[in-house]
Every structure is written in structure tokens, then in C-alpha cells.
Amino acid sequence: MNTIDLPQADTASQGGYTLTVYFTPGEAYFHGPRRSIRGQVCPGQNLPDGFPADYLERVGLEGFGKTVRGDYLGWDFDRHFYFATRTPPVGSAENALVPWQSVAANHLSPGTRIRVTDCGPGVSDKICERVKSAHWRVDDLCSIGCDDAKHLDLYIGEQTRAGIEDEDFYFVTTGATVQTSTPEALR
């Protein structure tokens, strides 16, 4: 994927941000009872009739999931149906989501760069250093739970083990401080 670095207009650091994380769940790590998706599949798609219910719930929250077949199951938030794709998860403008770089935000323009300068309470020092050293960029819209104008949802990549939500890098924090750099309009 080619990107163009546009001139940036920096803003002053702003506090009071909520930071959450999202990821691409892996079907292999979910073992709940199977649930049919008949009637919830994009027309023309040939998908298995069922998946673990807990996996479908997570796909419905995160937007995409990796199947045991190696492709991806997506959830269309607007049309409320599932679809299959071989392409890894994409953001709201069909751009690839990049682990530890892509951010979902509803109040910032796509391409806005973000630097986290303070993680807020409850984030371990090791994880906070990783968050602060990352080069974040708005690549997606936040579909669920992002009504606050100061909410950033950080993409951390594909699930690689069970219990991901018990890991230090899966967090919710309030009181973070960030600085944004918005692309200036081309003349």
C-alpha cells in the first residue's frame, strides 16, 4: 500500500482521552456452541452456516475475524450481514488496518496522526511505552461505544492465543493525553 505523507498541522496536547483497543479475533480460540448465520449473509456469498456463537459475537464487535479456514469473516455494521474475504481487515476507507498503527476514531479525519504522550491510569509501564512509541494514524471509524469525542480505539492486530483479553495490552483507560497532526488540505 502506497501512502502519501501530507504536510501536518500539529495541535497542542489534549488530555481526557479514553483509549481502548481492538483486534481481529481468531475462530480457533472460540469454542462456544455453534450459531447459524443463515439470513445474515451478504447476497452471493457462500459461507458455512454456523460458527461458534462467542466468535460471532466478537466479530460483530470488532468488525472482522479470522476463520479456521484462513480467510476472514467480516461484519457490515450498516447492512447487518456477514461476508467472507481473503483480504485482511480493512478500515472504513477500505485501507488495510496495521497493528499498533491504525486507530478508529469518529471525531478525527482519516489520516490524522496521533501521538500518545500519557496513557492515563491502569496501563502497565511496558505497554504504555509501546503505545507512546507507536506511530498511530486514523484509518477507521469506531462503530460501537465511541460516542465520546475524545475516544480512540487502537488496533493491536490478529489474535494469536486464547485469553487475549487477560493480557496487559488489552486495556481501557481514561485520562490519556494525546497530540494530533492533521493533514492539511492540498492546494
GIPE-V254525 format. One record per residue. N is the residue number from 1. RES is the residue in one letter. PHI is phi in whole degrees, -180 to 180 (NA if undefined). NEAR is the number of other ideal C-beta (glycine too) atoms within 8 Angstrom. D_CENTER is the distance of its C-alpha to the mean C-alpha in whole Angstrom. Layout:
BEGIN
n->N res->RES phi->PHI near->NEAR d_center->D_CENTER
n->N res->RES phi->PHI near->NEAR d_center->D_CENTER
END
This chain:
BEGIN
n->1 res->M phi->NA near->4 d_center->18
n->2 res->N phi->-91 near->3 d_center->20
n->3 res->T phi->-126 near->4 d_center->19
n->4 res->I phi->-111 near->4 d_center->22
n->5 res->D phi->-83 near->3 d_center->22
n->6 res->L phi->-92 near->8 d_center->23
n->7 res->P phi->-57 near->5 d_center->25
n->8 res->Q phi->-116 near->9 d_center->23
n->9 res->A phi->-113 near->8 d_center->25
n->10 res->D phi->-77 near->7 d_center->24
n->11 res->T phi->-110 near->9 d_center->24
n->12 res->A phi->-69 near->5 d_center->25
n->13 res->S phi->-59 near->8 d_center->23
n->14 res->Q phi->-126 near->11 d_center->22
n->15 res->G phi->-95 near->8 d_center->22
n->16 res->G phi->82 near->7 d_center->20
n->17 res->Y phi->-82 near->14 d_center->17
n->18 res->T phi->-98 near->11 d_center->14
n->19 res->L phi->-114 near->16 d_center->12
n->20 res->T phi->-128 near->11 d_center->9
n->21 res->V phi->-126 near->11 d_center->7
n->22 res->Y phi->-136 near->11 d_center->4
n->23 res->F phi->-150 near->12 d_center->6
n->24 res->T phi->-100 near->14 d_center->8
n->25 res->P phi->-69 near->14 d_center->11
n->26 res->G phi->-105 near->11 d_center->14
n->27 res->E phi->-54 near->13 d_center->17
n->28 res->A phi->-60 near->5 d_center->19
n->29 res->Y phi->-98 near->10 d_center->18
n->30 res->F phi->-119 near->12 d_center->19
n->31 res->H phi->-135 near->5 d_center->23
n->32 res->G phi->-72 near->9 d_center->23
n->33 res->P phi->-61 near->5 d_center->26
n->34 res->R phi->-75 near->8 d_center->25
n->35 res->R phi->-126 near->10 d_center->24
n->36 res->S phi->-72 near->6 d_center->25
n->37 res->I phi->-114 near->12 d_center->23
n->38 res->R phi->-54 near->6 d_center->26
n->39 res->G phi->88 near->4 d_center->26
n->40 res->Q phi->-123 near->7 d_center->22
n->41 res->V phi->-111 near->11 d_center->22
n->42 res->C phi->-53 near->9 d_center->22
n->43 res->P phi->-54 near->4 d_center->25
n->44 res->G phi->89 near->3 d_center->27
n->45 res->Q phi->-92 near->9 d_center->24
n->46 res->N phi->-110 near->3 d_center->26
n->47 res->L phi->-114 near->10 d_center->23
n->48 res->P phi->-57 near->4 d_center->25
n->49 res->D phi->-70 near->6 d_center->26
n->50 res->G phi->-143 near->7 d_center->24
n->51 res->F phi->-141 near->14 d_center->21
n->52 res->P phi->-57 near->12 d_center->21
n->53 res->A phi->-59 near->10 d_center->21
n->54 res->D phi->-68 near->9 d_center->18
n->55 res->Y phi->-68 near->13 d_center->16
n->56 res->L phi->-60 near->12 d_center->16
n->57 res->E phi->-62 near->8 d_center->15
n->58 res->R phi->-70 near->11 d_center->12
n->59 res->V phi->-61 near->16 d_center->11
n->60 res->G phi->-65 near->7 d_center->12
n->61 res->L phi->-89 near->8 d_center->10
n->62 res->E phi->-89 near->11 d_center->7
n->63 res->G phi->106 near->10 d_center->8
n->64 res->F phi->-144 near->12 d_center->9
n->65 res->G phi->-147 near->13 d_center->11
n->66 res->K phi->-93 near->13 d_center->14
n->67 res->T phi->-89 near->11 d_center->17
n->68 res->V phi->-68 near->5 d_center->20
n->69 res->R phi->-78 near->4 d_center->22
n->70 res->G phi->100 near->5 d_center->19
n->71 res->D phi->-96 near->9 d_center->18
n->72 res->Y phi->-124 near->14 d_center->15
n->73 res->L phi->-107 near->15 d_center->15
n->74 res->G phi->-108 near->12 d_center->13
n->75 res->W phi->-122 near->10 d_center->13
n->76 res->D phi->-89 near->10 d_center->14
n->77 res->F phi->-65 near->8 d_center->14
n->78 res->D phi->-79 near->4 d_center->17
n->79 res->R phi->-100 near->6 d_center->19
n->80 res->H phi->58 near->6 d_center->18
n->81 res->F phi->-145 near->9 d_center->19
n->82 res->Y phi->-93 near->15 d_center->17
n->83 res->F phi->-147 near->11 d_center->18
n->84 res->A phi->-107 near->12 d_center->18
n->85 res->T phi->-152 near->7 d_center->17
n->86 res->R phi->-90 near->5 d_center->18
n->87 res->T phi->-80 near->6 d_center->15
n->88 res->P phi->-58 near->8 d_center->12
n->89 res->P phi->-52 near->10 d_center->9
n->90 res->V phi->-123 near->8 d_center->9
n->91 res->G phi->-86 near->14 d_center->8
n->92 res->S phi->-66 near->8 d_center->10
n->93 res->A phi->-106 near->6 d_center->13
n->94 res->E phi->65 near->5 d_center->13
n->95 res->N phi->-93 near->8 d_center->12
n->96 res->A phi->-61 near->10 d_center->11
n->97 res->L phi->-81 near->13 d_center->7
n->98 res->V phi->-114 near->8 d_center->9
n->99 res->P phi->-56 near->9 d_center->9
n->100 res->W phi->58 near->9 d_center->10
n->101 res->Q phi->-145 near->11 d_center->10
n->102 res->S phi->-79 near->13 d_center->7
n->103 res->V phi->-128 near->14 d_center->6
n->104 res->A phi->-101 near->17 d_center->6
n->105 res->A phi->-153 near->14 d_center->9
n->106 res->N phi->-98 near->10 d_center->12
n->107 res->H phi->-113 near->6 d_center->15
n->108 res->L phi->-122 near->9 d_center->15
n->109 res->S phi->-69 near->7 d_center->16
n->110 res->P phi->-55 near->8 d_center->14
n->111 res->G phi->91 near->9 d_center->15
n->112 res->T phi->-59 near->13 d_center->15
n->113 res->R phi->-93 near->12 d_center->15
n->114 res->I phi->-131 near->14 d_center->15
n->115 res->R phi->-121 near->10 d_center->17
n->116 res->V phi->-85 near->13 d_center->16
n->117 res->T phi->-103 near->8 d_center->20
n->118 res->D phi->-152 near->9 d_center->20
n->119 res->C phi->-77 near->11 d_center->18
n->120 res->G phi->85 near->12 d_center->20
n->121 res->P phi->-74 near->6 d_center->21
n->122 res->G phi->87 near->6 d_center->20
n->123 res->V phi->-106 near->12 d_center->18
n->124 res->S phi->-61 near->6 d_center->20
n->125 res->D phi->-58 near->5 d_center->22
n->126 res->K phi->-63 near->7 d_center->21
n->127 res->I phi->-70 near->12 d_center->17
n->128 res->C phi->-61 near->10 d_center->18
n->129 res->E phi->-62 near->8 d_center->20
n->130 res->R phi->-66 near->10 d_center->17
n->131 res->V phi->-63 near->12 d_center->14
n->132 res->K phi->-70 near->11 d_center->17
n->133 res->S phi->-87 near->5 d_center->18
n->134 res->A phi->-74 near->10 d_center->15
n->135 res->H phi->-102 near->5 d_center->15
n->136 res->W phi->-79 near->13 d_center->12
n->137 res->R phi->-149 near->11 d_center->12
n->138 res->V phi->-72 near->14 d_center->10
n->139 res->D phi->-122 near->16 d_center->9
n->140 res->D phi->-153 near->13 d_center->7
n->141 res->L phi->-97 near->8 d_center->9
n->142 res->C phi->-91 near->11 d_center->8
n->143 res->S phi->-88 near->7 d_center->9
n->144 res->I phi->-130 near->6 d_center->11
n->145 res->G phi->77 near->6 d_center->12
n->146 res->C phi->-117 near->11 d_center->12
n->147 res->D phi->-73 near->5 d_center->15
n->148 res->D phi->-73 near->6 d_center->16
n->149 res->A phi->-66 near->5 d_center->17
n->150 res->K phi->-113 near->9 d_center->16
n->151 res->H phi->-125 near->15 d_center->12
n->152 res->L phi->-122 near->15 d_center->10
n->153 res->D phi->-110 near->14 d_center->6
n->154 res->L phi->-92 near->14 d_center->6
n->155 res->Y phi->-85 near->17 d_center->4
n->156 res->I phi->-109 near->10 d_center->7
n->157 res->G phi->105 near->8 d_center->8
n->158 res->E phi->-83 near->8 d_center->10
n->159 res->Q phi->-65 near->10 d_center->12
n->160 res->T phi->-120 near->6 d_center->15
n->161 res->R phi->-163 near->6 d_center->18
n->162 res->A phi->-68 near->4 d_center->18
n->163 res->G phi->72 near->6 d_center->18
n->164 res->I phi->-57 near->12 d_center->14
n->165 res->E phi->-72 near->5 d_center->14
n->166 res->D phi->-93 near->5 d_center->18
n->167 res->E phi->-83 near->7 d_center->17
n->168 res->D phi->-62 near->8 d_center->17
n->169 res->F phi->-80 near->8 d_center->13
n->170 res->Y phi->-102 near->10 d_center->12
n->171 res->F phi->-143 near->11 d_center->13
n->172 res->V phi->-131 near->7 d_center->13
n->173 res->T phi->-141 near->12 d_center->16
n->174 res->T phi->-120 near->9 d_center->18
n->175 res->G phi->88 near->10 d_center->20
n->176 res->A phi->-75 near->15 d_center->18
n->177 res->T phi->-118 near->12 d_center->19
n->178 res->V phi->-134 near->12 d_center->18
n->179 res->Q phi->-125 near->12 d_center->20
n->180 res->T phi->-113 near->12 d_center->18
n->181 res->S phi->-129 near->12 d_center->20
n->182 res->T phi->-98 near->12 d_center->20
n->183 res->P phi->-62 near->11 d_center->21
n->184 res->E phi->-80 near->8 d_center->25
n->185 res->A phi->-63 near->4 d_center->26
n->186 res->L phi->-71 near->4 d_center->28
n->187 res->R phi->-103 near->2 d_center->31
END
